[in-house]
Amino acid sequence: MVPVRDVLLNPYAWEGLKRSLKDGEAWIIELGNQLSLLSTATLEPEPIPLQLRWLIVGTPILYYLLRFYDEDFAKLFKFGLNLPT
């Protein structure tokens, strides 16, 4: 279970979460490599296979904003908003 606000406040975390869902793998990527800056690292670890489900929790407004602005959101997160009746 991941608070969506925390993921969105950390640079590159949202894209990393989506990439892990799409590919079923997790990578350890140096930030310098991700930003295309000069890196001193010479070895890259192999991706780690993932077999899990993510549950993101947050406010309704974040749900609607992500659904509207992120084209991958509806494909990756199949369950919708669950509001008390």
Buried (B, 14 or more C-beta within 10 A) or exposed (E): EEEBEEBBEEEEEBEBBBBBBEEEEBBEBEEEEBEEEEEEEEEEEEBEEEEEEBEBEBEEEBBEBBBEEBEBBEEBBEEEEEEEE
